[in-house]
């Protein structure tokens, strides 16, 4: 089972808006590609290296990473972040989400 937290959905929407501004239809392609990556976690959830307390899966088509946890038989996607951002910004986002993960 995959649980996509609200924060991850918002990340996906922000990325989609950015790519749509780059070219018509690119935002939809971005969303489709990242959601396909998320769906692959049904099979591959838990095999990716850990960054702090999260597993990190790199997208194959865009410079984005999917951060998730696995508990029992549920993959919880907490963040979908642009890898081009400052690593400190990424760490702070993950720390913030770790503190509020009980409130999806």
C-alpha positions in Angstrom: 0.0 0.0 0.0 1.2 3.5 -0.8 0.3 6.6 1.2 1.1 9.9 -0.5 1.2 12.6 2.2 -0.4 16.0 1.5 3.1 17.6 1.6 4.3 15.2 -1.2 1.2 16.0 -3.3 2.0 19.7 -2.9 5.6 19.1 -3.9 4.3 17.3 -7.0 2.0 20.1 -7.9 4.7 22.7 -7.5 7.0 20.7 -9.8 4.2 20.3 -12.3 3.6 24.1 -12.4 7.3 24.8 -12.9 7.6 22.3 -15.8 4.4 23.5 -17.4 5.9 27.0 -17.5 8.9 25.5 -19.4 6.7 24.0 -22.1 3.1 23.1 -22.8 2.4 19.6 -21.7 5.6 19.2 -19.8 3.9 19.6 -16.4 1.6 16.7 -17.1 4.5 14.6 -18.3 6.4 15.4 -15.1 3.4 14.4 -13.0 2.9 11.1 -14.9 6.6 10.2 -14.7 6.8 10.9 -10.9 3.6 9.1 -10.1 4.9 6.1 -12.1 8.0 6.2 -9.9 5.9 6.4 -6.8 3.8 3.4 -8.0 7.0 1.4 -8.5 7.5 1.6 -4.7 4.8 -1.1 -4.4 7.4 -3.5 -5.7 10.7 -1.7 -4.8 9.8 0.1 -1.6 12.6 -0.2 1.0 15.5 -1.1 -1.3 16.7 2.5 -1.8 19.5 4.0 0.3 18.5 5.9 3.4 19.1 9.6 3.8 18.6 10.2 7.5 15.3 8.5 8.4 14.0 8.4 4.8 14.6 6.1 1.9 15.5 8.2 -1.2 14.5 7.1 -4.7 15.9 9.2 -7.6 13.5 9.7 -10.5 14.7 8.4 -13.8 13.4 11.2 -15.9 13.6 14.4 -13.8 16.1 15.7 -11.3 13.8 14.9 -8.4 14.0 12.5 -5.4 11.1 10.8 -3.7 11.6 10.5 0.1 9.6 7.8 1.9 9.4 5.4 4.8 8.3 1.8 5.1 6.3 0.6 8.0 4.7 -2.8 8.0 3.3 -3.1 4.5 2.8 0.6 3.9 5.1 2.9 1.9 4.6 6.5 3.1 5.8 9.1 0.6 6.7 12.2 2.6 8.4 14.5 0.0 9.1 14.8 -3.7 11.9 17.3 -3.9 14.0 18.9 -6.6 17.6 17.6 -6.3 19.0 20.9 -7.7 18.0 22.7 -4.5 20.5 23.6 -1.8 21.2 20.4 0.2 20.6 22.4 3.4 17.2 23.4 2.1 16.4 19.8 1.4 17.5 18.7 4.9 15.4 21.4 6.5 12.3 20.3 4.5 12.9 16.7 5.5 13.4 17.6 9.2 10.2 19.7 9.2 8.2 16.8 7.7 9.7 14.3 10.1 8.4 16.4 13.0 5.0 16.7 11.5 4.6 13.3 9.9 1.9 12.3 12.3 -0.2 15.1 10.7 -0.6 14.1 7.0 
